[in-house]
Amino acid sequence: MRAFYSQLRAGIAALPGVISADFASGMPFSLGCGGGSFSIVGHPWPASEPVPDIRRCLVGPTYLQTLQIPLKQGRLFTEQDSANAPKVAVVDEIFARTFFPKGDAIGHYITYRTHAEGAFQIVGIVGAVKDRSLALEPQPMRYFPALQIPSPFMQLAVRTKLDPLQSVPGIQARVHELDRNLPLYRIATMDELLANSLAQRRLVMLLLALLAGFALLLSAVGIYGVVAYAVSQRTAEIGIRMALGAEAAEVRRMLLRQALTPVIAGVAIGLPAALAATQWLASLLYQVTATDPLTFTTVSAILLVVAVVAILLPARRATRVDPMIALRYD
């Protein structure tokens, strides 16, 4: 298995357009990197506490570079971390903070599952990765060299300069050069894996957006109907004011001031209520706050504009009518 992975990785890395390639027991947003108990050599767990179950992943020498997981301290794996070399491990920054709060994780020894596999010295600390869901906080992760713990179940990560799917035929050819009976399956770009992990969340947000849009439409129609009807009912009053010498612009300003007062009051009451309700949506959002100022401002502006139009249109018609006709309006 070690020879197969090493030869295949070298062959794929030599393909045109390929920047780097390597294997891992699991990719972000896919299965493979499971959990497992472990221990820190020299720091046994108290008998009263359960042994923690922390995620672990087997990776090739350049897998962390392929996925551009940043190095925070120490070093990454190399080709020299082979079966006969001293056993090493890399942990993420969350693992280091959790189990080594003094910042001295480098140099300590941890186990893979049990002491049967021996102890692995921590040689590097890397950045944390959200590998299950964007909605979940990253979990502590341990990385071990696949050359030291070979596994028959691995996934291939390939970073390319071109469209990744254009490299699939060449990758398939390299695989068949080593084993003609070995298929490639579940081929996907990282964008597709990310999209699949967000599919349910996007459906929920789409339905909420449609309902919110329908509610906004109903609100706009309701405000327009009520305000326009209230203004049209004052046609006789407008006629009297015009007959007594009031200017059309002055009448429209009066109507705007009087009719907008309850609308503005409604917006003022609705905004705090909407802000209070956003706590139920916060868990469904990513890179957007539940109290997005642009959304609240846009919705409030739409309702105010609808109210202004509902006031000005009937008021404009009423102020253009002859005062005598307006006085006879029922």
Secondary structure, 3 states (H helix, E strand, C coil): CHHHHHHHHHHHHCCCCEEEEEEECCCCCCCCCCCCECCECCECCCCCCCCCECEEEEECCCHHHHCCCCEEEECCCCCCCCCCCCCEEEEEHHHHHHHCCCCCCCCCEEECCCHHHCEEEEEEEECCCCCCCCCCCCCCEEEEECCCCCCCCCEEEEEECCCHHHHHHHHHHHHHHHCCCCCCCCCCCHHHHHHHHCHHHHHHHHHHHHHHHHHHHHHHHHHHHHHHHHHHCCHHHHHHHHHCCCCHHHHHHHHHHHHHHHHHHHHHHHHHHHHHHHHHCHHHCCCCCCCCHHHHHHHHHHHHHHHHHHHHHHHHHHHHCCHHHHHCCC
